[in-house]
């Protein structure tokens, strides 16, 4: 039944934690959305076609004007001239055709001569056959040519060719072919064919041929000349495609003036205004989706960081709530300052205390989380301070916030007292000044001396203001959440603290012992990566309970008898054990941090008072050791464990008359082994390797404290006199 009840309790705690996280991130998301939506919501313009612009309107973003791009591409395509290809093979074909005609005429002449020669060689009684007529020769010639050529050329040409000698035909062929070749090597379009024929005619007109053969050559030349330049659709289309692709998309650039004040809004301007989204924005959902996605990324980063944080669930919840309050507080300040942009204060965003949130997070929680906070604030600032800039993001403001916050975070260290925070603010102010100068000079902007002074003043106010706000609100967060910050620890380590003065005045031996334990514990904790400053401050207060009965503790009995000699061991043990509960009560009365109280309660754990226990055994062998053990609890943290070991080690080594390195090392190992064997370190997350490191560090520190001293002659002489 108890196990079932415990199970239900765990489930309820888990549900409570889950509900808290859901509520936390929901509230954080709503705050971010409410703060930034007005800055990303598109500007609504009440404009109509053919109205007059009341102010100069610029494009809020870069958008491609597809219609203008298409028009420019059509213009480029229309400007491309058709491509005509020169068919060089046509020249050779026509030359071959004319050559074949002359060759056919020569063949006819040769055939006739061969026939006549054969007839002369035959001796017969019949008379010699006469030479064929011109018409027969023409018929023979046409049979050697294609029907098309035979029909297209006039008979006069064939008649002249068959009546000419072979030598004249050869000369006529060469002249005709040369003229045809000269003319057809040049481009001849459809419109230029007749002119080309005339050029051939002119070239053959003044040759040395006889009149009939010249006319026949001219007819053949004119017949041979044809069009050799033809339209190439593929090449033309390719050029048009290249012309279209060479046209860059027409874009309306971010910040580009669409219409100037007092100008008429014509159809083209109205179309551009609609294209960039400055008209009919009531149904615009894109900025809403974009902002939701951005907030989702921010919240996811925060959730992941806390999810993988190595700390107790209760402490993680506290840190998460603290982070949320600081974050919302920073966003609230940023939003208030951004509202002042309506008064046209140039660069008002630079006065925002950018380093405040980062410094608070680093001091109260963690440095990595502070850096994450700085990045998120830079993104939010670039949106919230976008008044007067084209587009949604003011990159200059974002860079400025990021540099300012990182500068302060990196300047802070583990010793973050108020002076250090103020120094970090001054350092942030210097970085702010340098960042603003860089942002003003990079774009080669033209600013007056007054403007430079104004911007630099805002940078200084931002840095110093961040430090002042951090110092002002830090105590509030520490008190509200019970957080033990580095600065708080430094304040508690001040010797003028009432409790430390109480120990010094009422139990000086305990005070000295606490200081020695503090030195040992701090060095050991730093060696294993624990909080050395917490161990030091906890050591100062761990024996505050001894101030109630200081004379019952040996370190305060320098000139007094030991009262335990007159008390039974049970009574002595109760008095010694009571200093733990008394110390816890005193610390709680003074509202000391829980971490300090825990060290005071846990530094002895449940260890056994061996001296009084063995003394009690001498009179009563049945006595139980539980009556001589501290009430605990055992050490829960590394710091408590180390302080407990350092406390025992310091007391043990101080009891040695002549401590040597070997004795110290042996004693430290024995004490650590006893703690381990007794199970005093079972409830904290310290490892065996870290325990070895702690032992080694304690030995080295103790050797430095109890090192061998040189015995001076005067001291030797004095000792001899005393001995005598």
C-alpha positions in Angstrom: 0.0 0.0 0.0 2.9 2.4 0.8 4.6 1.6 -2.5 1.3 2.3 -4.4 0.9 5.6 -2.5 4.5 6.6 -3.3 3.9 5.7 -7.0 0.8 8.0 -7.1 2.8 10.7 -5.4 5.5 10.4 -8.1 2.9 10.5 -10.9 1.4 13.6 -9.3 4.7 15.4 -9.1 5.4 14.5 -12.7 2.1 15.8 -13.8 2.6 19.0 -11.8 6.0 19.5 -13.4 4.6 18.8 -16.9 1.7 21.2 -16.3 4.1 23.9 -15.1 6.3 23.5 -18.1 3.4 23.7 -20.5 2.0 26.7 -18.8 5.4 28.4 -18.7 6.2 28.0 -22.3 2.6 28.9 -23.3 2.9 32.2 -21.4 6.4 32.9 -22.7 5.1 32.2 -26.3 2.1 34.5 -25.8 4.4 37.3 -24.4 6.8 37.0 -27.4 4.0 36.9 -29.9 2.2 39.9 -28.3 5.4 41.9 -28.2 6.5 41.3 -31.8 3.4 40.8 -33.9 2.7 44.6 -34.3 6.3 44.9 -35.7 5.9 42.2 -38.3 2.3 42.9 -39.3 2.3 44.3 -42.9 1.5 48.0 -43.2 -2.0 48.6 -44.4 -2.4 51.3 -47.0 -5.7 52.9 -48.0 -4.9 53.5 -51.6 -7.0 53.4 -54.8 -6.2 53.5 -58.5 -5.5 56.9 -59.9 -5.3 58.5 -56.5 -2.4 60.7 -55.3 0.1 59.2 -52.9 0.2 61.1 -49.6 3.7 59.9 -48.8 6.6 58.2 -50.4 6.0 54.4 -50.4 8.9 51.9 -50.4 8.8 48.2 -50.9 8.9 46.3 -47.6 10.7 43.4 -49.2 12.3 42.1 -52.4 9.7 40.6 -54.8 10.1 39.5 -58.4 7.9 41.4 -60.8 7.0 38.5 -63.1 4.9 40.6 -65.5 7.7 43.1 -66.1 10.1 40.2 -66.5 7.9 38.5 -69.1 7.5 41.8 -71.0 11.3 42.3 -71.1 11.8 38.8 -72.3 9.2 39.3 -75.1 11.0 42.5 -76.2 14.3 40.6 -76.2 12.8 37.8 -78.3 11.2 40.2 -80.8 14.6 42.0 -81.3 16.2 38.7 -82.4 16.5 38.8 -86.3 15.7 35.6 -88.2 18.8 33.4 -88.9 19.5 32.5 -92.5 21.9 29.8 -93.3 24.2 29.8 -96.4 24.1 26.5 -98.3 27.6 26.3 -99.7 26.8 22.9 -101.3 24.4 24.7 -103.6 27.2 26.5 -105.4 29.1 23.3 -106.1 25.9 21.6 -107.3 25.1 24.4 -109.8 28.7 24.4 -111.0 28.6 20.7 -111.5 25.4 21.0 -113.4 26.8 23.6 -115.8 30.0 21.6 -116.2 28.0 18.5 -117.1 26.0 20.5 -119.8 29.2 21.6 -121.4 30.7 18.1 -121.0 27.6 16.6 -122.7 28.0 19.0 -125.6 31.6 18.0 -126.0 30.6 14.3 -125.9 28.1 14.9 -128.7 30.8 16.6 -130.9 33.2 13.8 -130.2 30.6 11.1 -131.0 29.8 12.8 -134.3 33.4 13.1 -135.2 34.0 9.4 -134.4 31.1 8.4 -136.6 32.3 10.5 -139.5 35.8 9.1 -139.1 34.6 5.5 -139.3 32.5 6.3 -142.4 35.5 7.7 -144.2 37.5 4.5 -143.5 34.8 2.3 -145.0 35.3 2.0 -148.8 32.1 1.2 -150.4 30.2 2.0 -153.5 27.6 3.9 -151.5 28.1 7.6 -151.2 29.4 9.0 -147.8 26.8 9.7 -145.2 26.3 13.4 -144.4 27.0 15.0 -141.0 23.9 15.1 -138.6 21.8 18.2 -138.6 21.8 20.8 -135.8 18.4 19.5 -134.7 19.8 16.0 -134.5 22.7 17.2 -132.4 20.3 19.1 -130.1 18.3 15.9 -129.7 21.4 13.9 -128.9 22.5 16.6 -126.4 19.1 16.6 -124.6 19.2 12.9 -124.2 22.3 13.2 -122.2 20.7 15.7 -119.9 17.7 15.4 -117.5 14.3 16.3 -118.8 14.1 19.2 -116.4 17.3 20.8 -117.8 16.2 20.1 -121.3 12.9 21.8 -120.8 14.1 24.8 -118.7 16.9 25.9 -121.1 16.0 27.4 -124.5 16.9 25.5 -127.7 19.1 28.4 -128.8 21.5 27.5 -126.0 21.6 23.9 -127.1 22.0 24.9 -130.7 24.9 27.1 -129.9 26.6 24.5 -127.8 26.4 21.7 -130.4 27.7 24.1 -133.1 30.7 25.3 -131.1 34.1 23.6 -131.1 35.4 21.7 -128.2 38.0 24.4 -127.5 35.4 27.1 -127.5 33.2 25.0 -125.3 36.1 24.5 -122.8 36.8 28.2 -122.7 33.1 29.0 -122.4 32.7 26.4 -119.6 35.6 27.9 -117.6 34.3 31.4 -117.9 30.8 30.4 -117.0 31.8 28.3 -114.0 34.0 31.0 -112.7 31.3 33.6 -113.0 28.8 31.3 -111.3 31.2 30.5 -108.5 32.0 34.2 -107.9 28.4 35.1 -107.6 27.1 32.1 -105.5 29.9 32.2 -102.9 28.0 35.2 -101.6 24.6 35.0 -99.8 21.7 35.1 -102.2 18.3 35.5 -100.6 15.0 35.2 -102.4 14.9 38.9 -103.1 18.5 38.9 -104.3 18.3 36.1 -106.9 17.6 38.4 -109.9 20.4 40.8 -108.9 22.7 37.8 -108.7 21.7 36.7 -112.2 22.5 40.1 -113.4 25.9 40.0 -111.8 26.6 36.8 -113.6 25.4 38.4 -116.9 27.6 41.4 -116.3 30.6 39.2 -115.7 30.1 37.2 -118.9 29.0 40.0 -121.1 32.6 41.3 -121.7 34.3 37.9 -122.4 36.1 37.1 -125.6 33.6 34.5 -126.7 31.7 34.9 -130.0 28.4 36.5 -129.7 26.3 33.3 -129.9 28.5 31.4 -127.4 28.5 34.4 -125.1 24.7 34.6 -125.1 24.6 30.8 -124.4 27.0 31.2 -121.5 24.9 34.1 -120.1 21.8 32.0 -120.3 23.6 29.1 -118.6 24.9 31.4 -115.9 21.6 32.9 -115.2 20.1 29.4 -115.1 22.7 28.2 -112.7 22.3 31.1 -110.2 19.7 30.2 -107.5 18.9 31.2 -103.9 21.5 29.8 -101.5 20.4 31.5 -98.2 17.5 29.9 -96.4 15.7 30.6 -93.1 17.0 28.4 -90.2 14.2 27.9 -87.7 16.3 25.9 -85.2 19.1 28.5 -85.0 16.6 31.3 -84.8 14.8 29.6 -81.9 18.0 29.0 -80.1 19.0 32.7 -80.4 15.6 33.7 -79.1 15.9 31.3 -76.2 19.4 32.7 -75.4 18.0 36.2 -75.5 15.1 35.3 -73.2 17.5 33.6 -70.7 19.8 36.5 -70.7 17.1 38.7 -69.2 17.5 39.0 -65.4 14.3 38.8 -63.4 12.9 42.2 -62.7 12.7 42.6 -59.0 11.2 45.3 -56.7 14.0 45.6 -54.2 13.6 46.0 -50.5 13.5 49.7 -49.8 13.0 50.6 -53.4 10.7 53.6 -53.9 7.4 52.5 -55.6 5.7 55.8 -55.7 6.9 59.2 -54.5 4.8 61.6 -52.5 2.4 63.6 -54.6 2.6 61.2 -57.6 -0.3 59.6 -59.3 -0.9 56.0 -58.7 -1.3 54.6 -62.2 -2.2 51.0 -63.1 1.5 49.8 -63.1 2.2 51.4 -59.7 -1.0 50.0 -58.3 0.0 46.6 -59.6 3.4 46.9 -57.9 1.9 47.9 -54.6 -0.4 44.9 -54.7 2.5 42.7 -55.7 4.7 43.7 -52.6 1.7 43.1 -50.3 0.9 46.7 -49.4 -2.7 46.3 -50.5 -5.4 44.0 -49.1 -3.4 42.9 -46.1 -6.4 42.0 -43.9 -6.1 38.4 -45.0 -2.3 38.2 -44.9 -1.3 35.2 -42.8 2.3 34.8 -43.8 3.8 37.1 -41.1 1.7 35.3 -38.5 3.1 31.9 -39.5 6.6 33.2 -39.8 6.4 34.7 -36.3 5.0 31.5 -34.8 7.8 29.5 -36.4 10.4 31.9 -35.0 8.9 31.7 -31.5 8.8 27.9 -31.8 12.5 27.8 -32.5 13.2 30.1 -29.5 11.1 28.1 -27.1 12.6 24.8 -28.4 16.1 26.1 -27.7 15.2 27.1 -24.2 13.4 23.8 -23.5 16.3 21.7 -24.8 18.7 23.6 -22.7 16.8 23.0 -19.5 16.0 19.4 -20.5 19.6 18.5 -20.6 20.6 20.6 -17.6 22.2 18.4 -14.9 20.5 19.5 -11.7 17.7 18.4 -9.3 14.2 18.7 -10.7 13.2 21.2 -8.0 16.2 23.4 -8.8 15.6 23.1 -12.5 12.1 24.3 -12.0 13.3 27.2 -10.0 15.9 28.1 -12.7 13.2 27.8 -15.4 10.9 30.2 -13.6 13.7 32.6 -12.8 14.8 32.6 -16.5 11.3 33.2 -17.6 10.8 36.2 -15.3 14.2 37.8 -16.4 13.3 37.1 -20.0 9.9 38.7 -19.8 11.3 41.6 -17.9 13.9 42.2 -20.6 11.3 41.9 -23.4 9.0 44.3 -21.5 11.8 47.0 -21.3 12.6 46.4 -24.9 9.0 46.8 -26.0 8.6 50.0 -23.9 11.7 51.5 -25.6 10.5 50.4 -29.0 7.2 52.3 -28.6 9.2 55.5 -28.4 10.1 55.0 -32.1 6.8 56.7 -33.0 8.4 60.0 -31.9 11.1 59.5 -34.6 14.0 59.3 -32.2 16.7 57.9 -34.4 18.5 55.0 -32.9 16.4 54.9 -29.8 16.9 51.1 -29.6 20.6 51.6 -28.8 19.7 52.8 -25.4 18.2 49.4 -24.4 20.2 47.8 -21.5 21.2 44.8 -23.7 23.7 43.4 -21.2 21.3 43.3 -18.2 19.6 40.0 -19.0 22.8 38.2 -19.8 24.5 39.3 -16.6 21.6 38.3 -14.4 21.4 34.9 -16.0 25.1 34.3 -15.7 25.2 35.4 -12.0 22.1 33.5 -11.0 22.1 30.5 -13.2 24.7 29.7 -15.8 27.0 31.2 -18.4 25.9 29.1 -21.4 22.2 30.0 -20.7 23.3 33.6 -20.6 24.8 33.4 -24.0 21.6 31.7 -25.3 19.7 34.5 -23.7 21.8 37.1 -25.6 21.3 35.5 -28.9 17.5 35.3 -28.4 17.4 39.0 -27.3 19.4 40.0 -30.3 16.8 38.3 -32.6 13.9 39.9 -30.7 15.5 43.3 -30.7 16.1 43.2 -34.5 12.3 42.8 -34.8 11.1 45.2 -32.1 13.4 48.0 -33.3 12.6 47.8 -37.0 10.8 51.1 -37.3 12.3 53.3 -40.0 14.1 50.4 -41.7 13.1 48.5 -44.8 12.1 45.0 -44.1 11.2 43.2 -40.9 14.7 42.8 -39.3 17.0 45.6 -38.1 20.3 43.7 -38.4 22.3 46.6 -37.0 20.2 46.6 -33.8 20.5 42.8 -33.5 24.3 42.9 -33.9 24.6 45.7 -31.3 22.5 43.8 -28.7 24.5 40.6 -29.2 27.9 42.3 -28.9 26.9 44.3 -25.8 25.5 41.3 -24.0 28.4 39.0 -24.9 30.9 41.6 -23.8 29.4 41.8 -20.3 29.0 38.1 -19.9 32.6 37.3 -20.9 33.9 40.1 -18.7 32.2 38.6 -15.6 34.0 35.9 -13.7 33.5 33.8 -10.6 34.1 36.7 -8.3 31.1 38.8 -9.3 30.8 41.4 -6.6 29.1 44.7 -7.2 32.2 46.5 -8.3 32.9 43.7 -10.9 29.3 44.1 -12.3 29.8 47.8 -12.6 33.1 47.2 -14.4 31.4 44.8 -16.7 28.8 47.5 -17.5 31.6 50.0 -18.3 33.3 47.3 -20.5 29.9 46.7 -22.3 29.6 50.5 -22.8 33.0 50.6 -24.5 32.0 47.7 -26.8 28.8 49.4 -27.5 30.6 52.5 -28.6 32.9 50.5 -30.9 30.0 48.6 -32.3 28.0 51.7 -33.1 31.0 53.3 -34.7 31.5 50.2 -36.9 27.8 50.1 -37.8 27.8 53.8 -38.8 31.0 53.7 -40.7 30.6 50.4 -42.6 27.8 51.7 -45.0 29.8 54.9 -45.5 27.0 56.9 -43.9 27.0 60.6 -43.7 26.4 61.7 -40.1 26.9 65.0 -38.4 28.9 65.5 -35.2 25.7 65.9 -33.2 24.4 62.6 -34.5 27.6 60.8 -33.7 27.5 62.2 -30.2 23.9 61.2 -29.7 24.5 57.6 -30.8 27.6 57.3 -28.6 25.7 58.7 -25.6 23.0 56.0 -26.0 25.7 53.4 -26.1 27.2 54.6 -22.9 23.8 54.8 -21.2 23.0 51.3 -22.3 26.2 49.8 -20.8 26.1 51.7 -17.5 22.3 51.2 -17.3 22.7 47.5 -17.7 25.1 47.3 -14.7 22.9 49.6 -12.5 19.8 47.6 -13.3 21.6 44.3 -12.6 22.9 45.5 -9.3 19.4 46.8 -8.4 17.3 43.8 -9.2 19.8 41.1 -8.3 19.1 41.1 -4.5 15.4 40.9 -5.3 15.8 37.7 -7.4 18.2 36.2 -4.8 15.8 36.8 -2.0 12.7 35.7 -3.9 14.1 32.5 -5.2 16.6 31.7 -2.5 19.4 31.6 -5.0 23.0 31.6 -3.7 24.8 33.6 -6.3 28.5 34.2 -6.5 28.1 37.8 -5.3 26.0 36.6 -2.3 28.8 34.1 -1.4 31.4 36.9 -1.6 29.2 39.0 0.7 28.9 36.1 3.2 32.6 35.6 3.2 33.2 39.2 4.5 34.8 38.9 8.0 32.5 41.7 9.2 29.5 39.5 8.8 27.7 39.3 12.2 28.0 35.5 12.4 31.7 35.4 11.4 32.4 38.1 14.0 30.4 36.0 16.5 32.7 33.0 15.9 35.8 35.2 16.1 34.8 36.8 19.3 33.2 33.8 21.1 35.2 30.9 19.7 38.5 32.1 18.2 40.0 28.6 18.0 36.9 27.5 16.0 37.3 30.6 13.8 40.9 29.6 13.0 39.9 26.0 12.4 37.1 27.1 10.0 39.5 29.3 8.0 42.0 26.4 7.7 39.1 24.0 6.6 38.0 26.7 4.1 41.4 26.8 2.5 41.6 23.0 2.2 38.0 22.5 1.0 38.2 25.3 -1.6 41.3 23.9 -3.3 40.0 20.3 -3.2 36.6 21.3 -4.7 38.2 23.3 -7.5 40.4 20.3 -8.3 37.3 18.2 -9.0 35.3 20.9 -10.7 32.9 21.6 -7.8 32.0 25.0 -6.4 35.1 26.0 -4.5 33.7 29.3 -3.4 30.6 27.6 -1.9 32.9 25.2 -0.1 35.0 28.0 1.3 32.0 30.0 2.6 30.3 26.9 3.9 33.5 26.0 5.8 33.4 29.4 7.5 30.0 28.7 9.0 30.0 24.9 9.3 30.9 25.0 13.1 28.8 28.1 14.0 27.0 25.8 16.6 30.2 25.7 18.7 29.6 29.3 19.7 26.9 28.1 22.0 29.4 26.1 24.2 32.8 27.1 22.9 34.8 25.8 25.9 33.6 22.2 25.3 35.7 22.1 22.0 39.4 21.5 22.2 40.4 24.2 19.8 39.0 26.8 22.2 40.6 25.3 25.4 44.0 27.0 25.1 44.0 28.3 28.7 41.2 26.3 30.2 40.7 22.8 31.6 38.8 20.3 29.5 35.3 20.2 30.9 34.7 16.7 29.4 37.1 15.3 32.0 34.3 15.8 34.6 31.4 14.6 32.4 30.2 11.1 31.5 30.9 10.2 27.9 27.2 10.1 27.0 26.8 13.7 28.2 30.0 14.8 26.4 28.8 13.1 23.2 25.5 14.9 23.3 27.2 18.3 23.7 29.6 17.6 20.8 26.8 16.3 18.6 24.5 19.3 19.5 26.8 21.7 17.7 25.4 20.5 14.4 21.8 21.1 15.3 22.7 24.3 17.1 24.6 25.5 14.1 21.6 24.8 11.8 19.3 26.6 14.1 21.5 29.7 14.2 21.9 29.8 10.5 18.2 29.5 9.9 17.6 32.2 12.4 19.9 34.5 10.4 18.1 33.4 7.1 21.3 32.0 5.7 21.1 30.3 2.3 20.0 26.6 2.2 23.3 25.5 0.7 25.2 26.9 3.7 22.8 25.3 6.2 23.1 21.9 4.3 26.9 22.0 4.7 26.6 22.7 8.4 24.1 19.8 8.8 25.9 17.3 6.6 29.6 17.9 7.2 29.7 15.2 9.9 27.1 13.0 8.3 26.3 10.1 10.7 29.9 9.5 11.8 30.8 8.0 15.1 32.4 9.9 18.0 35.0 7.2 18.6 36.7 8.7 21.6 33.6 9.0 23.7 32.2 5.8 22.4 35.3 3.8 23.4 35.3 5.6 26.7 31.7 4.6 27.3 32.5 1.0 26.4 34.9 0.8 29.3 32.0 1.2 31.8 29.2 -0.4 29.7 29.9 -2.9 27.0 26.3 -3.2 25.9 26.0 0.5 24.8 25.0 1.0 21.2 27.1 3.1 18.8 23.9 4.8 17.5 23.9 6.9 20.6 27.3 8.3 19.7 26.7 9.1 16.1 25.8 12.4 14.5 22.2 12.7 13.4 23.1 13.4 9.8 22.0 13.6 7.1 25.0 12.2 5.1 26.6 14.4 2.5 24.3 15.1 -0.4 26.6 17.2 -2.5 30.3 17.2 -3.4 30.9 20.4 -1.5 29.4 18.9 1.7 31.5 15.8 1.3 34.7 17.7 0.7 34.1 20.0 3.7 33.4 17.0 5.9 36.7 15.4 4.9 38.6 18.6 5.2 37.2 19.2 8.6 38.3 15.8 9.9 41.7 16.1 8.2 42.5 19.5 9.6 41.6 18.6 13.1 43.6 15.3 12.9 46.7 17.0 11.4 46.6 19.8 13.9 46.8 17.3 16.7 50.1 16.0 15.4 53.1 17.3 17.4 55.5 17.1 14.5 53.6 16.6 11.2 55.7 15.3 8.3 54.7 14.7 4.7 54.5 11.0 5.3 52.4 11.3 8.4 50.0 13.8 6.7 49.6 11.5 3.7 49.0 8.5 5.8 46.5 10.3 8.0 44.5 11.7 5.1 44.2 8.3 3.4 43.1 6.8 6.7 40.3 9.4 7.2 39.1 9.1 3.6 39.1 5.3 3.9 37.1 5.4 7.2 34.5 7.7 5.5 34.2 5.4 2.6 34.0 2.3 4.7 31.4 3.9 7.0 29.2 4.8 3.9 29.3 8.5 4.6 29.8 9.3 0.9 27.2 6.9 -0.5 24.5 9.6 -1.0 26.4 12.2 -3.0 27.6 12.0 -6.6 31.3 12.1 -6.0 33.3 9.4 -7.7 36.2 7.3 -6.5 38.5 9.1 -9.0 37.4 12.5 -7.6 38.0 11.2 -4.0 41.5 10.3 -5.0 41.9 13.8 -6.4 40.5 15.3 -3.2 43.0 13.3 -1.1 45.9 14.3 -3.2 45.0 18.0 -3.1 44.5 18.0 0.6 47.9 16.4 1.1 49.6 19.0 -1.1 47.8 21.9 0.7 48.6 20.5 4.2 52.2 20.0 3.2 52.4 23.6 2.2 50.8 24.7 5.5 52.8 22.4 7.9 56.1 22.5 6.0 59.3 22.1 7.9 60.7 25.2 9.5 64.3 26.3 9.9 65.4 26.3 13.5 67.2 29.6 14.1 70.3 29.8 16.4 68.5 31.9 19.0 65.7 29.4 19.2 68.2 26.6 19.7 70.0 28.5 22.4 66.7 29.2 24.2 65.7 25.6 24.1 69.0 24.5 25.6 68.6 27.1 28.4 65.1 25.8 29.2 66.3 22.2 29.2 69.0 23.1 31.6 
